[in-house]
Amino acid sequence: MFEGLRFRHWSSEQDADGIVVLSLDREHSSVNTLARAVLEELNEIVERLSFELPRGVIVRSAKAAGFIAGADIKEFEQFERAGTVLDAIRFGQEALNNLARLRCPTVAAIHGHCMGGGTELSLACRYRVASRDPSTRIGLPEVKLGIFPGWGGSSRLPYLVGAPLALEFMLSGRNASAENARTMGLVDAVTSPEMLVERAREIIRRPPARPIGQRLRAWSTNIWPSRQILAPIMRKQTAAKARPEHYPAPFALIETWRRGGGLSQRLRNEAKAVAKLAQSSTARNLVRVFFLQEQLKGLGAGIDHGIRHVHVIGAGVMGGDIAAWSALRGFQVTLQDREQKYIDPALQRARELFEKRLKTPDRIKPALERLRSDVEGAGAAQADLLIEAIYENAEAKENLYRDAEPKMKADALLASNTSSIPLDELRKAVQQPQRFLGLHYFNPVALMPLVEIVRHDKLDAAAEKRAFAFCKAIDKLPIPVKGTPGFLVNRILVPYMLEAIRMLSEGVPGPVLDKIARKFGMPMGPIELADTVGLDVAASVGRELSEFLKLEIPEGIEGLLASGKRGKKDGEGFYKWENGKPVKPDVDPSYVAPADTEDRMILPMLNEAVACLHDGVVSSPDLCDAGVIFGTGFAPFRGGPIQHIRDSGAQVLKQKLQSLEQRLGGRFSPRAGWDHPYLQGDVQPQA
């Protein structure tokens, strides 16, 4: 059928039954992505197949790394800069539509990751079969890039599985296992990886009928009255999670679906809407955030960390959760504290984590067995990595190092989870400082993706690289930071929290402060955040940084601590907490917050981000933005604090700081670095 033709990215094989297997193996790439050249070849292949129609077509990946990771995002960035996004989207739609029009059964055989454009290609096939391997995940995560599926995914999925299921799947950006995908109707069959292509052949030989319940759901939820009723409901639900001015893509997706029409009309509407979104600042910044994430992931690539056994000293919330997460990710872990009664709560939290993440007893039991209580501290001698996670007191930490280090293996790493104490200070108590570093996790450990790799002047480069690789192995994003007080994230976050607490003491209601911060784009308001982190932790870090940053601890925290109110963990702090949620007091509807409330909270963060860049806490503006986004949740649609300064105008924001300084004092004095060429827009972002 393809005699004399050689394709760079696709290969084909036809069996005795006349079934063609198309295998994608993108040239010079470790993963399959749907670049323009890949789609052009697919178009040519499909055109030839339409002339010499086989009995059926199976589309599979020839790479062990997965099915298709999606579109080539770097290429799409080029289209956006060239103003040709709409043309690119229409071309992708046409290529997949041609596949969908083939007059023979087509089956996508999915193993491993199947994301974005890969899922859209599978939807253009008549059937889908997936391997039940844990690595198989199917998703349409485009909303995380500020767009929505534009190669027919949003036009086809609602009419396959029903609108409510399809829209929730696309609006959340989540991915599904093979079994979950079959349950929702996204795939037709699930089998072992070894039998994947053979199962696809069986589907071609005996095409299954789609379940009548699924067909009825697809029809009834997509007719005109249903769309007009469901769309406002979904808009309201979405608005409770995201603001349309910040994240327009979910709302554009709902509206495009509401308009409906035949497939051709739906595809035209889809293409126009996605092209418009792709050229928005939100999409540009979210794409940048995606590349920043990939940059951090790459720090640990190709390195053997040599770590099998992790020993954690300190079974409090942070230490216990670090131990549990390490065990979840396959490491042998021993957890040490003064008495068993301090370890037991951590073991219970670990069990809850394993049950939530691993689901089945056959997977939960091995994880539980990997995490062992160790009051005597015997695990320190067997560990490849020892993590100290006790309270923030330099003397106590130094005494711990003097006791533990002589017991450790010669090549083991010694790490501190300190959140603010300079490593140049702590390493003086260590006999082999070249293997000592900071591994600063964030609370809650299971949800926060970032780990700060804290450097000092005696750290060995090979030890740092092992730490990067360890973070990759536990699915965390490592960021190298200078070991100055507060490192990167806390140094930037503390001024924001302290200024909010100061305004609270001045009479601005906590719920108002939280609402204004969320309106800016923060995932959680500063008062709720202080309670969540723990007022004792906030005060400890604040005291550690106050002299360095020339900030005072505002009234309010110490009084609550004196009465035993540390926040969420005690059930009361600035707010009362019930069932893990804050009970916020009512605010007088007529109350109007001071006009400078947002500036007073946000500008100290931006000011300190500039100082961190100037002081070399991180080596680049990109790393600064990445650290603050993944460590604090700083409004991703703004691209990070440094990118936000560039977009807003550095001189405009600096003048606002100077105005606040004149009225409120030196804590708003612009820090060194506001004249950095990058902030003036003279240097282009790397990510």
C-alpha positions in Angstrom: 0.0 0.0 0.0 2.9 2.4 0.8 5.5 0.8 -1.5 8.3 3.2 -2.3 7.3 5.6 0.4 9.3 6.3 3.6 7.8 8.3 6.4 10.0 9.9 9.1 7.5 9.6 11.9 5.0 6.8 11.0 5.4 3.2 9.9 2.7 0.8 8.7 2.2 -2.9 8.7 -0.7 -4.8 7.1 -1.6 -8.3 8.3 -3.2 -11.2 6.4 -6.7 -10.0 7.4 -6.1 -6.7 5.7 -5.8 -4.8 9.0 -3.3 -1.9 8.9 -1.3 -1.1 12.1 0.0 2.5 12.0 2.8 3.1 14.5 3.9 6.6 15.6 7.6 7.0 16.5 8.4 10.7 16.2 11.9 11.2 14.9 14.5 12.6 17.2 12.1 12.8 20.2 11.9 10.6 23.3 8.1 11.0 23.4 5.4 11.3 20.7 3.9 14.7 20.1 1.7 15.9 17.3 4.0 18.4 15.5 2.9 19.8 12.1 5.2 17.4 10.3 3.6 14.4 12.1 0.1 15.5 11.2 1.2 16.1 7.6 2.4 12.6 7.3 -0.8 11.3 8.9 -2.8 13.2 6.4 -0.9 11.6 3.5 -1.3 8.1 5.0 -5.0 8.5 5.6 -5.5 9.8 2.0 -3.9 6.7 0.6 -5.9 4.5 2.9 -9.1 6.1 1.7 -8.3 5.0 -1.9 -7.2 1.4 -0.9 -9.5 0.8 2.0 -8.2 -1.8 4.4 -10.4 -3.9 6.6 -9.5 -1.7 9.5 -6.8 0.6 11.0 -5.1 0.5 14.3 -3.2 3.5 15.6 -0.5 2.8 18.2 2.8 4.1 19.6 6.1 2.6 18.8 7.6 4.3 21.8 7.9 2.7 25.2 7.3 6.1 26.8 3.6 6.2 26.0 1.0 6.8 23.4 1.0 10.6 22.5 1.8 13.4 24.9 -0.2 15.9 23.0 0.5 18.8 20.6 4.1 20.1 20.3 3.7 23.1 22.7 6.9 24.8 21.5 5.7 24.7 18.0 2.4 26.2 19.1 4.3 29.0 20.8 5.9 29.8 17.4 2.4 29.8 15.8 1.2 32.3 18.5 4.1 34.6 17.9 3.6 34.4 14.1 -0.2 35.0 14.4 -1.0 31.7 12.6 -2.6 29.8 15.5 -6.0 29.6 13.8 -4.5 28.1 10.7 -2.6 25.5 12.8 -5.8 24.6 14.7 -7.7 24.2 11.5 -5.0 22.0 10.0 -5.0 19.7 13.0 -8.8 19.5 12.9 -8.7 18.6 9.2 -6.0 15.9 9.7 -8.0 14.2 12.5 -11.3 14.7 10.7 -9.9 12.9 7.7 -9.0 10.0 10.0 -12.5 10.1 11.4 -14.0 9.9 7.9 -12.3 6.6 6.9 -15.0 4.2 5.8 -13.5 1.3 7.9 -13.2 0.6 11.6 -10.4 2.6 13.3 -9.1 1.8 16.7 -6.7 3.7 18.9 -4.5 1.3 20.9 -3.5 3.3 24.0 -0.6 2.4 26.4 1.0 4.9 28.7 0.3 8.6 28.7 -2.4 9.8 26.2 -2.8 13.6 26.6 -4.3 16.5 24.8 -3.9 16.0 21.1 -3.3 12.3 21.7 -6.7 11.9 23.2 -8.2 14.0 20.4 -6.6 11.7 17.9 -8.1 8.7 19.8 -11.5 10.4 19.7 -11.2 10.7 15.9 -11.0 6.9 15.8 -14.2 4.9 16.0 -13.0 2.8 18.9 -10.4 3.0 21.7 -8.7 0.2 23.6 -6.4 0.9 26.5 -3.9 -1.1 28.5 -4.6 -1.5 32.2 -1.0 -0.7 33.1 -0.7 1.9 35.9 1.2 4.2 33.4 -1.8 4.5 31.2 -3.5 7.8 31.8 -5.9 9.5 29.4 -6.7 13.2 29.6 -7.5 16.5 28.0 -5.5 19.0 30.2 -5.6 22.0 27.8 -7.4 24.2 30.4 -4.1 24.2 32.3 -2.5 25.9 29.4 -5.3 28.5 29.1 -7.1 27.0 26.2 -9.4 24.0 25.7 -9.2 21.0 23.3 -9.2 22.5 19.8 -8.6 19.5 17.4 -12.1 18.2 17.8 -11.9 17.0 21.4 -14.4 19.4 22.8 -16.7 18.8 19.7 -16.6 15.0 20.0 -16.3 14.0 23.6 -19.7 15.4 24.9 -21.4 13.5 22.0 -19.6 10.3 23.0 -19.9 10.1 26.8 -22.6 12.7 27.5 -22.1 16.4 28.2 -21.9 16.5 32.0 -19.1 13.8 32.2 -17.2 15.3 29.2 -17.3 18.9 30.4 -16.2 18.0 33.9 -13.4 16.0 32.5 -12.2 18.9 30.3 -12.9 21.7 32.8 -10.9 19.9 35.5 -8.0 19.0 33.3 -7.7 15.7 35.2 -6.7 12.4 33.7 -8.2 9.0 34.0 -6.9 5.4 34.3 -7.8 2.9 31.7 -10.5 1.4 34.0 -12.0 4.8 34.8 -11.9 5.8 31.1 -13.9 2.6 30.3 -16.4 3.4 33.1 -17.1 6.8 31.6 -17.3 5.4 28.1 -14.1 7.1 26.8 -12.6 3.7 25.9 -14.4 0.6 24.7 -12.1 -2.1 26.1 -9.2 -2.6 28.6 -6.6 -5.3 28.3 -3.0 -6.1 29.2 -0.2 -4.2 27.4 0.9 -7.5 25.7 -2.6 -8.1 24.2 -3.3 -4.4 23.2 -2.9 -4.7 19.4 -4.6 -8.1 19.3 -7.6 -6.8 21.3 -7.8 -3.9 18.8 -7.9 -6.5 16.0 -10.7 -8.3 17.7 -12.7 -5.0 17.8 -12.2 -4.5 14.1 -13.3 -8.1 13.3 -16.3 -7.9 15.6 -17.1 -4.2 16.2 -19.0 -3.8 19.5 -22.2 -1.8 19.8 -22.1 1.2 22.1 -24.2 0.6 25.3 -27.7 2.0 24.9 -27.4 3.9 28.2 -24.3 5.7 26.9 -26.0 6.5 23.6 -29.1 7.8 25.4 -27.0 9.9 27.7 -25.0 11.4 24.8 -28.2 12.3 22.9 -30.3 13.6 25.8 -27.6 15.9 27.3 -26.6 17.5 24.0 -30.0 18.5 22.5 -30.7 22.2 22.4 -32.9 22.5 25.6 -30.4 20.5 27.6 -27.5 22.7 26.6 -29.4 25.9 27.5 -30.3 24.5 30.9 -26.9 22.9 31.8 -24.6 25.7 30.5 -25.6 28.3 33.2 -25.3 25.7 35.9 -21.8 24.7 34.8 -20.8 28.4 34.5 -21.9 29.0 38.1 -20.0 25.9 39.3 -16.9 26.9 37.4 -17.1 30.5 38.7 -16.9 29.2 42.2 -13.4 27.8 41.4 -12.0 30.3 38.9 -12.7 33.9 37.8 -13.4 34.4 34.1 -11.2 37.4 33.9 -8.3 35.3 35.2 -9.0 32.0 33.5 -11.3 32.5 30.5 -10.8 29.1 28.9 -13.3 27.1 31.0 -16.1 29.6 30.3 -15.3 29.7 26.6 -15.5 25.9 26.5 -18.9 26.0 28.1 -20.2 28.7 25.8 -18.8 26.9 22.7 -20.5 23.7 23.7 -23.8 25.6 24.5 -23.9 26.9 20.9 -23.8 23.4 19.5 -24.6 22.7 15.9 -23.5 19.9 13.6 -20.0 18.6 13.8 -18.7 21.0 11.1 -20.2 24.0 12.9 -18.9 22.8 16.3 -15.4 22.5 14.9 -15.5 26.0 13.4 -16.7 27.5 16.7 -14.1 25.4 18.6 -11.2 26.6 16.3 -12.1 30.3 16.6 -12.5 30.2 20.4 -9.3 28.3 21.0 -7.3 30.6 18.6 -8.6 33.6 20.5 -7.7 32.1 23.9 -4.2 31.0 22.7 -3.3 34.7 22.1 -4.4 35.8 25.5 -1.9 36.8 28.3 -3.3 34.0 30.4 -2.4 31.3 27.9 1.0 32.8 27.3 1.8 32.8 31.0 0.3 29.3 31.6 2.4 27.9 28.7 5.4 29.6 30.3 4.6 28.0 33.6 4.4 24.6 31.9 7.9 25.1 30.5 9.1 26.3 33.9 7.8 23.0 35.4 9.6 21.0 32.7 12.8 23.0 33.4 12.6 22.0 37.1 11.8 18.3 36.3 14.9 18.3 34.0 17.2 19.2 36.9 17.1 15.6 38.2 17.1 13.8 34.8 19.8 11.2 34.0 21.3 11.1 37.5 21.5 8.1 39.8 20.6 9.3 43.3 21.7 6.1 44.9 19.1 6.4 47.7 17.1 3.4 48.8 16.6 4.1 52.5 15.4 7.4 54.0 15.6 8.1 57.7 13.5 11.0 59.0 14.1 12.5 62.5 11.1 14.4 63.7 7.6 12.9 63.4 5.6 16.1 63.5 3.4 17.2 60.7 6.2 18.0 58.3 8.5 15.1 59.2 5.8 12.5 59.4 4.4 13.6 56.0 7.8 13.7 54.4 8.3 10.1 55.6 4.9 9.0 54.4 5.4 10.6 50.9 8.8 8.9 50.6 7.3 5.5 51.4 4.4 6.2 49.0 7.0 6.7 46.3 8.7 3.4 46.9 11.5 4.2 49.4 12.3 2.3 52.6 11.7 4.8 55.4 12.4 4.8 59.1 10.8 7.5 61.2 12.3 8.6 64.5 11.1 10.7 67.4 11.5 10.8 71.2 8.7 8.4 72.0 6.3 6.2 70.1 3.3 8.4 71.0 4.8 11.2 68.8 5.2 8.8 65.9 1.7 7.1 66.0 -0.2 10.2 64.6 2.2 10.3 61.7 1.7 6.6 61.0 -2.1 7.1 61.0 -1.9 10.0 58.6 0.4 7.9 56.4 -2.3 5.1 56.3 -4.9 7.7 55.3 -2.6 9.0 52.5 -1.9 5.5 51.2 -5.6 4.5 51.3 -6.5 7.7 49.4 -3.8 7.4 46.8 -3.4 3.6 46.4 -7.0 2.5 46.8 -6.5 -1.3 46.9 -5.2 -3.5 49.8 -2.6 -5.2 47.6 -1.0 -1.8 46.9 -1.6 -0.2 50.4 0.0 -3.0 52.4 3.5 -2.8 50.8 3.6 1.0 51.3 2.7 0.5 55.0 5.5 -2.0 55.3 8.0 0.4 53.8 7.4 2.9 56.6 8.7 1.8 60.0 8.7 3.4 63.4 12.2 3.8 64.8 12.3 5.4 68.3 15.8 4.2 68.9 17.1 5.7 65.6 18.7 2.5 64.3 17.8 3.5 60.8 20.3 6.4 60.8 23.1 3.9 60.2 21.4 2.2 57.2 20.1 5.3 55.5 21.3 6.8 52.3 19.5 10.0 53.1 18.9 11.4 56.6 16.3 14.2 56.8 16.1 16.3 60.0 12.6 17.8 60.4 12.5 19.0 64.0 11.3 22.4 65.2 13.0 25.7 64.1 15.8 26.1 66.6 19.4 26.3 65.4 20.9 24.9 68.6 18.6 21.9 68.7 19.3 21.1 65.0 23.1 21.4 65.5 23.0 19.1 68.5 21.1 16.6 66.4 23.7 16.7 63.6 26.5 16.1 66.1 24.7 13.1 67.4 23.5 11.6 64.1 26.4 12.2 61.7 28.9 9.8 63.2 26.3 7.0 62.8 25.8 7.6 59.1 27.3 5.9 56.1 30.2 7.7 54.5 28.2 8.4 51.3 24.9 9.2 52.8 23.3 12.7 52.4 22.4 14.7 55.5 19.5 17.2 54.9 17.6 19.7 56.9 14.0 20.6 56.4 14.6 24.0 58.0 12.3 26.6 56.6 14.3 29.7 57.3 17.7 29.1 59.2 20.7 29.9 57.0 22.6 26.8 55.9 25.9 28.6 56.3 25.1 28.8 60.0 23.9 25.2 60.4 26.7 23.5 58.5 29.3 24.6 61.1 28.0 21.8 63.3 28.6 19.2 60.5 31.9 17.3 60.1 31.3 16.6 56.4 29.5 19.8 55.2 30.0 18.7 51.5 27.2 16.2 52.0 24.9 18.5 54.0 22.2 20.5 52.3 18.6 21.7 52.8 15.6 19.8 51.6 12.8 22.3 52.3 9.3 20.8 51.7 6.1 22.7 51.9 2.9 22.0 53.8 0.9 20.0 52.9 3.6 17.7 51.6 1.2 15.6 49.6 -0.1 18.6 47.7 2.7 21.1 47.3 5.0 20.1 44.4 8.1 22.2 45.3 11.2 21.3 47.3 13.8 23.9 47.8 17.4 22.5 47.5 19.2 24.8 49.8 22.9 25.4 49.1 25.8 26.7 51.2 29.4 27.5 50.5 30.8 24.0 51.2 28.2 21.9 49.4 29.5 19.3 46.9 28.0 19.6 43.4 27.5 15.8 43.2 25.5 15.8 46.4 23.3 18.5 45.1 22.7 16.6 41.9 21.7 13.5 43.9 19.2 15.6 45.8 17.7 16.8 42.4 17.4 13.2 41.3 15.8 12.2 44.6 13.2 14.9 44.2 12.4 13.6 40.7 12.0 10.1 42.1 9.4 11.3 44.6 7.6 13.4 42.0 8.6 16.8 43.4 10.0 19.8 41.6 13.5 20.8 42.9 14.7 24.4 42.9 18.2 25.3 43.9 18.3 28.3 46.3 21.0 30.2 48.2 21.0 29.4 51.9 20.1 32.9 53.1 17.4 33.5 55.7 14.0 32.3 54.4 15.6 31.0 51.2 13.3 32.0 48.3 9.6 31.1 49.1 9.4 32.1 52.7 11.4 35.2 52.2 8.8 36.3 49.6 5.8 35.0 51.4 6.5 36.3 55.0 6.2 40.0 54.1 2.8 39.3 52.5 1.5 37.4 55.5 2.8 39.9 58.1 1.4 42.9 56.3 -2.0 41.2 56.1 -1.9 40.4 59.8 -1.0 44.0 60.5 -4.0 45.2 58.5 -6.2 42.7 60.4 -5.0 44.3 63.7 -5.9 47.7 62.2 -9.5 46.6 61.7 -9.7 45.2 58.2 -11.7 42.0 58.5 -9.9 38.7 57.8 -12.5 37.5 55.2 -12.1 40.8 53.3 -8.3 40.4 53.2 -8.6 36.8 52.0 -11.2 37.8 49.4 -9.0 40.6 48.0 -6.0 38.2 47.8 -8.0 35.6 46.0 -9.3 38.2 43.6 -5.7 39.0 42.7 -5.2 35.3 42.0 -3.7 33.8 45.1 -5.1 30.3 45.9 -5.7 31.1 49.5 -6.0 34.4 51.4 -3.2 35.3 53.8 -5.2 35.0 57.1 -6.4 31.6 56.2 -2.9 30.7 55.0 -1.4 31.8 58.4 -3.9 29.5 60.2 -3.2 26.6 57.8 0.6 26.9 58.1 0.3 27.2 61.8 0.7 30.5 63.8 3.6 29.0 65.7 5.4 28.2 62.4 4.5 31.6 61.0 5.8 33.4 64.1 9.0 31.3 64.2 9.8 32.0 60.6 8.8 35.7 61.0 11.1 36.1 64.0 13.9 34.4 62.0 13.4 36.8 59.1 12.3 40.0 60.9 15.8 41.4 61.5 17.1 40.3 58.1 14.1 41.9 56.3 13.7 44.8 58.8 10.1 43.8 59.6 8.3 43.7 62.9 6.0 40.9 64.0 2.5 42.6 64.1 0.2 42.4 67.0 -2.2 39.4 67.1 0.0 36.4 66.7 1.7 36.2 70.1 -1.6 36.6 72.0 -3.2 33.7 70.1 -0.2 31.6 70.7 -0.1 32.4 74.4 -3.7 31.1 74.6 -2.8 27.8 72.8 -4.4 28.8 69.5 -2.1 27.8 66.7 -4.5 27.7 63.8 -6.0 24.8 61.9 -4.1 22.1 63.8 -5.7 23.2 67.1 -9.1 24.1 65.7 -8.7 27.8 66.3 -6.4 30.6 65.3 -7.5 33.8 63.5 -10.5 31.7 62.5 -12.3 28.7 64.1 -11.9 25.5 62.1 -14.4 22.8 61.7 -13.9 19.6 59.7 -10.7 21.0 58.3 -12.4 24.2 57.0 -12.3 27.8 58.4 -15.5 29.3 59.8 -15.1 32.9 58.8 -17.0 35.6 60.6 -19.7 37.6 58.8 -18.7 41.0 57.5 -21.0 44.0 57.4 -22.3 44.2 53.8 -21.7 48.0 53.9 -18.0 47.6 54.8 -15.6 49.0 52.2 -11.9 48.0 52.4 -9.2 50.7 52.2 -8.3 51.4 48.5 -4.7 50.4 49.1 -5.4 47.0 50.6 -4.3 44.9 47.6 -1.2 47.0 47.1 -0.2 46.6 50.8 -0.4 42.9 50.6 0.9 42.1 47.1 3.7 44.8 46.7 5.8 43.4 49.6 5.9 40.1 47.8 7.0 41.6 44.5 9.5 43.8 46.4 11.1 40.8 48.0 11.1 38.8 44.7 13.1 41.6 43.2 15.5 41.5 46.1 15.9 37.7 45.8 16.7 38.1 42.1 19.2 40.9 42.9 20.8 38.9 45.8 21.2 35.8 43.7 19.0 33.6 45.9 18.1 32.0 42.6 20.2 32.1 39.4 17.5 33.4 37.0 14.2 35.3 36.8 12.6 32.0 35.5 13.6 30.1 38.6 12.3 32.9 40.8 8.9 32.7 39.1 8.9 28.9 39.2 9.7 28.8 42.9 7.1 31.3 43.9 4.3 29.7 41.7 5.0 26.1 42.8 5.8 27.1 46.4 3.0 29.5 47.1 0.5 29.1 44.3 1.1 32.7 43.2 -1.4 33.4 40.5 -0.2 31.2 37.6 -2.1 33.2 35.1 0.2 36.1 35.9 3.3 34.0 35.1 5.0 34.6 38.5 6.0 37.7 40.4 8.8 38.7 38.1 6.7 38.2 35.0 3.9 40.2 36.6 6.3 43.1 37.3 7.3 43.1 33.6 3.7 43.0 32.4 2.6 45.7 34.9 5.6 48.0 34.5 8.5 48.0 37.0 8.6 51.7 37.3 4.8 51.9 37.9 5.0 49.4 40.8 8.2 51.0 42.2 6.4 54.3 42.4 3.5 52.6 44.3 6.0 51.3 46.8 7.5 54.7 47.2 4.1 56.2 47.8 3.3 53.6 50.5 6.8 54.2 52.0 6.0 57.9 52.4 2.7 57.1 54.2 3.4 53.9 56.1 7.1 53.7 56.7 10.3 52.0 55.6 9.0 48.5 55.3 7.8 49.5 51.8 11.1 51.0 50.7 11.9 49.6 47.3 14.6 46.9 47.6 17.7 46.9 45.4 17.1 45.5 42.0 14.2 47.3 40.5 16.4 48.6 37.7 17.3 45.1 36.6 17.3 45.0 32.7 15.0 42.0 32.8 12.3 43.9 34.8 12.5 46.7 32.2 11.6 44.3 29.4 15.1 44.6 27.9 15.7 40.9 28.2 13.3 38.2 26.9 12.2 35.3 29.1 14.0 32.0 28.6 11.1 29.6 29.3 
